[in-house]
Amino acid sequence: MPDATPFEQIGGEPAVRALVERFYDLMELEPAYAELRAVHGSDLSDARDKLFWFLCGWLGGPQHYIERFGHPRLKMRHMPFSIGIVERDQWLACMARAMEESSVPADLRERLKGSFFQTADWMRNRNG
């Protein structure tokens, strides 16, 4: 499907939900993501839903996040959280592993890694 959106290439909502669930499960289970986990509150259910809604639209599918909250304004919404290089790198590593374990096609994984890096790096609000 050469004209398929990343949302379609991944497998639609069920696959995006599986990716998000694996991402947050890894964040909770793996010590390698401890600093990233510490940035989040004690309950990840809200974060799971918001990332799912956001990724659906960002990947070219339904605009669930925008329908609920309006424009994502990612940087503004993340300003209350301390995000540095460590948190950025842990987020990227956790997402890369979640994509691999969720069977996101290899070529799409590579494209998304670049886009995720640009977004995650832009989200940093402190040095280090």
SVG drawing of the C-alpha trace seen along z (x, -y; Angstrom):
<svg xmlns="http://www.w3.org/2000/svg" viewBox="-14 -26 38 34">
<polyline fill="none" stroke="black" stroke-width="0.4" points="0.0,0.0 2.3,-2.8 -0.3,-5.5 -1.3,-4.2 -0.9,-6.5 1.4,-5.4 -1.8,-4.8 -3.0,-2.3 0.5,-0.7 0.6,0.0 -2.8,1.6 -5.2,-1.1 -6.6,-1.8 -6.0,1.7 -2.4,1.6 -1.8,-1.9 -3.5,-1.0 -1.2,2.1 1.8,-0.1 0.9,-2.6 0.1,0.1 3.5,1.8 5.2,-1.6 3.8,-2.3 4.2,1.2 7.9,1.1 8.2,-2.3 6.7,-0.8 8.7,2.5 12.2,1.6 14.7,-0.1 16.3,-1.6 13.4,-4.0 13.3,-5.0 13.9,-8.7 11.2,-8.8 8.8,-7.0 9.5,-9.5 8.3,-12.4 4.8,-10.8 2.3,-10.7 1.5,-7.6 -1.3,-6.6 -0.5,-6.2 -4.1,-5.6 -4.6,-9.2 -1.2,-9.3 -2.0,-6.0 -5.3,-7.4 -3.8,-10.8 -0.9,-9.2 -3.2,-6.8 -5.5,-9.6 -2.6,-11.8 -0.8,-9.1 -3.9,-8.1 -4.2,-11.6 -0.4,-12.2 -0.1,-9.0 -2.8,-10.0 -5.9,-8.4 -8.8,-9.8 -8.2,-13.1 -9.3,-11.8 -7.0,-14.1 -8.0,-17.3 -11.7,-16.4 -11.3,-16.2 -8.7,-18.9 -8.1,-21.1 -4.7,-21.7 -2.1,-19.5 0.3,-22.3 2.8,-19.7 5.5,-21.9 3.1,-24.0 1.4,-21.0 4.7,-19.4 6.2,-22.5 5.2,-21.5 7.4,-18.4 11.2,-18.4 12.4,-17.0 16.1,-16.9 18.3,-14.7 18.0,-11.7 14.2,-11.7 14.2,-12.4 16.6,-9.5 14.6,-7.1 11.4,-8.1 12.9,-7.3 14.4,-4.0 11.2,-2.9 9.2,-3.8 11.7,-2.1 11.4,1.1 7.6,0.8 7.5,0.4 9.7,3.4 7.7,5.6 4.4,4.4 5.4,5.5 5.5,2.0 7.0,2.7 10.8,2.1 10.8,-0.6 8.0,-2.5 9.8,-2.1 12.9,-3.8 10.9,-6.7 9.0,-7.2 12.2,-7.1 13.4,-10.2 10.1,-12.0 9.9,-11.0 13.5,-12.3 12.7,-15.7 9.6,-16.0 11.2,-14.6 14.2,-16.9 12.0,-19.9 10.1,-19.0 13.2,-19.4 12.8,-22.2 16.1,-21.9 19.7,-21.2 21.2,-17.9"/>
</svg>
